[in-house]
Amino acid sequence: MNDAYVPNGDLNPQDLRNLNGDDLYGGDLNWDHLNWDKVAGLMPVIIQDIHTREVLMMGYMNREALAKTCESGHVTFFSRTKQRLWMKGESSGHVLNLIKIYPDCDGDTLLILADPVGPTCHTGSLSCFGETPPPALGVLNHLSHVIHERHVTCPPASYTTSLFVAGRSRISQKVGEEGVELALAHMEQNREAILNEAADLIFHMMVLLENSNLSIYDVCTILDQRNTKRATEETTK
């Protein structure tokens, strides 16, 4: 997936990376790589939520629909029923904001990462494939998005807001407290307490990262680098 297209416009790449933990930088989509003849001019397109990585829907694009999507920043399909271009959410307002486009290895299918506004399915479900639980990392991406939003908007009566208002010392204190409570739960071998305290620690750690202008993505990057280095060292022994 090297031929990635990132839309121009009002999107702030740094803010979006903080929201969804994805590297938004990439080259323009290589249109010459797309095999329109193989799909008879209608390219299958899979839409994935940028925050949770949940698959939201599947549709089709012709060349014009893809061009319109890139131009407008809103995912636009070719409707086989209406026999015309159809912007997702043109009636409901539940648009899909374009984040990034990836062609598959054969150039006959597209994967689009999108930021959905409201539910994607006409039934009111978030996904056209039903209410399936998002992947574990998707949950962390979504939580990172929520924490970032709380940091930016500071809604009253929000516990997360209260942490940001209290400042660095309080946030650091909470991370330390949750770490100790997790260790104590582990010593007691209380499975339920371990899970709850681990969840508390992860949440407060992510608040600390956000307060430091970092995200869980940056932590995962370090882990990946370490794993790659370890694998390389093992293969060279």
C-alpha positions in Angstrom: 0.0 0.0 0.0 2.5 2.6 -1.1 0.4 4.5 -3.6 -1.7 6.4 -1.1 -3.7 9.5 -1.9 -4.2 12.1 0.8 -6.8 14.9 0.0 -6.0 18.6 0.0 -8.2 21.0 1.8 -8.8 22.1 5.4 -7.6 18.9 7.1 -4.8 19.4 9.6 -2.6 16.3 9.3 -1.1 16.7 12.8 -4.5 17.0 14.4 -5.8 14.0 12.4 -2.8 11.9 13.4 -3.6 12.8 17.0 -7.2 11.8 16.5 -6.7 8.5 14.7 -3.1 7.4 15.0 -2.5 7.1 11.4 0.4 8.5 9.3 -1.5 10.8 6.9 1.5 11.6 4.7 1.8 9.8 1.4 2.2 10.4 -2.3 -0.6 11.0 -4.7 -2.7 8.1 -5.9 -1.2 6.5 -8.9 -4.1 6.5 -11.3 -2.1 4.6 -13.9 -2.0 1.6 -11.5 -5.8 1.3 -11.4 -7.1 -1.5 -13.6 -10.4 0.0 -14.8 -10.7 -2.5 -17.6 -10.6 -5.5 -15.3 -13.6 -4.1 -13.3 -15.6 -2.9 -16.4 -15.2 0.7 -15.3 -16.7 0.2 -11.8 -14.1 -0.1 -9.0 -15.2 -1.9 -5.8 -14.5 0.4 -2.8 -14.3 -0.7 0.9 -14.8 2.1 3.4 -13.1 1.8 6.8 -13.5 4.1 9.8 -10.3 5.9 10.4 -10.8 5.9 14.2 -11.9 2.3 14.9 -10.8 0.5 11.7 -14.3 -0.9 11.5 -15.5 -1.7 7.9 -18.4 0.6 7.3 -19.7 -0.2 3.9 -18.8 -1.2 0.3 -19.7 0.6 -2.9 -18.6 1.3 -6.4 -16.8 4.1 -8.1 -16.2 5.0 -11.7 -13.5 7.4 -12.8 -15.7 10.4 -12.3 -16.8 9.3 -8.8 -13.2 8.8 -7.8 -12.2 12.2 -9.2 -15.2 13.9 -7.4 -14.2 12.2 -4.1 -10.6 13.5 -4.4 -11.8 17.0 -5.4 -14.5 17.4 -2.7 -13.1 15.4 0.2 -16.4 13.6 0.6 -16.7 10.0 -0.5 -18.8 9.8 -3.7 -19.9 6.6 -5.4 -21.5 5.7 -8.7 -25.0 4.4 -7.8 -25.9 1.5 -9.9 -29.6 2.0 -8.8 -29.7 5.7 -9.6 -27.3 5.5 -12.5 -25.5 8.6 -11.4 -22.9 10.0 -9.0 -24.1 9.7 -5.4 -22.3 11.4 -2.5 -22.7 9.4 0.7 -24.9 11.5 3.0 -26.1 13.9 0.4 -29.7 13.6 1.9 -29.0 12.6 5.5 -25.9 14.7 6.1 -24.1 11.5 7.2 -21.1 12.1 4.9 -17.9 10.2 4.8 -14.9 12.6 5.0 -12.1 11.4 2.9 -8.8 10.7 4.8 -6.8 8.4 2.6 -7.1 6.1 -0.4 -5.2 2.9 -1.0 -5.4 0.7 -4.1 -4.9 -3.0 -3.6 -2.0 -4.9 -5.2 -3.9 -5.6 -8.4 -5.3 -2.1 -8.8 -8.8 -3.4 -9.0 -10.1 -2.5 -5.5 -9.8 0.6 -3.4 -9.6 0.9 0.4 -10.7 4.3 1.7 -10.1 5.5 5.2 -12.9 7.9 6.1 -14.0 10.0 9.1 -17.8 9.3 9.2 -20.3 12.0 10.3 -23.1 10.0 12.0 -24.1 6.5 11.2 -23.2 5.1 7.8 -26.0 2.7 7.2 -29.5 3.9 6.2 -30.9 1.7 9.1 -29.1 3.9 11.6 -26.4 1.4 12.3 -22.8 2.6 12.4 -21.9 0.0 9.8 -23.8 -1.6 6.9 -22.5 -4.9 8.2 -24.3 -4.6 11.6 -23.1 -3.6 15.0 -19.9 -5.6 15.1 -17.4 -4.8 17.9 -14.4 -2.8 16.6 -10.9 -4.4 16.7 -9.0 -3.9 20.0 -6.7 -1.3 18.5 -9.7 0.4 17.0 -11.0 0.9 20.5 -7.8 2.6 21.5 -7.9 4.8 18.4 -11.5 5.8 19.2 -10.6 6.6 22.8 -7.6 8.6 21.6 -10.0 10.6 19.4 -12.4 11.2 22.4 -9.6 12.3 24.7 -8.2 14.7 22.0 -11.7 16.2 21.6 -12.0 16.7 25.3 -8.7 18.4 25.3 -9.7 20.8 22.5 -13.3 21.5 23.5 -13.0 21.1 27.3 -16.7 20.3 27.9 -17.8 21.0 31.5 -18.7 18.1 33.7 -16.2 15.9 31.9 -13.8 13.9 34.0 -11.2 14.1 31.2 -11.6 17.8 31.1 -11.0 18.1 34.8 -7.7 16.3 34.4 -6.5 18.7 31.7 -7.6 21.6 33.8 -5.8 20.3 36.9 -2.6 20.0 34.8 0.5 18.0 34.5 1.1 17.2 38.2 -2.4 15.8 38.7 -2.3 13.7 35.5 1.1 12.3 36.5 -0.2 11.5 39.9 -3.2 9.6 38.5 -1.0 7.5 36.3 1.2 6.6 39.3 -1.9 5.8 41.4 -3.4 3.6 38.7 -0.1 1.8 38.2 0.2 1.0 41.9 -3.4 -0.2 42.0 -2.8 -2.5 39.0 0.3 -4.0 40.7 -1.7 -4.6 43.9 -4.5 -6.3 42.0 -1.9 -8.5 40.3 -0.4 -9.5 43.7 -3.9 -10.4 44.9 -4.5 -12.4 41.6 -7.9 -10.7 41.3 -8.7 -11.2 37.6 -11.6 -8.6 37.5 -9.6 -6.1 39.4 -6.6 -6.6 37.2 -8.7 -5.9 34.1 -10.4 -2.8 35.6 -7.2 -1.3 36.9 -5.4 -2.0 33.6 -8.2 -0.1 31.8 -7.8 2.8 34.2 -4.1 2.9 33.7 -4.3 2.8 29.9 -6.9 5.6 30.0 -4.9 7.9 32.2 -1.7 7.1 30.3 -3.4 8.2 27.1 -4.5 11.4 28.8 -0.8 12.0 29.8 0.2 11.4 26.2 -2.4 13.8 24.8 -1.2 16.4 27.4 2.3 15.9 26.0 1.1 16.3 22.4 1.7 12.6 21.8 -0.7 9.7 21.1 -1.0 6.0 21.5 0.2 5.8 17.9 3.6 7.2 18.9 3.9 4.5 21.5 3.0 1.8 19.0 5.6 3.2 16.6 8.3 2.7 19.3 7.1 -0.8 20.0 7.1 -1.7 16.3 10.6 -0.3 15.9 11.8 -2.4 18.8 10.2 -5.5 17.5 11.7 -4.9 14.0 15.1 -4.4 15.6 14.7 -7.6 17.6 13.6 -9.6 14.6 16.6 -8.2 12.6 19.1 -9.1 15.3 17.7 -12.6 15.5 18.0 -13.3 11.8 21.6 -12.0 11.7 22.7 -14.4 14.5 
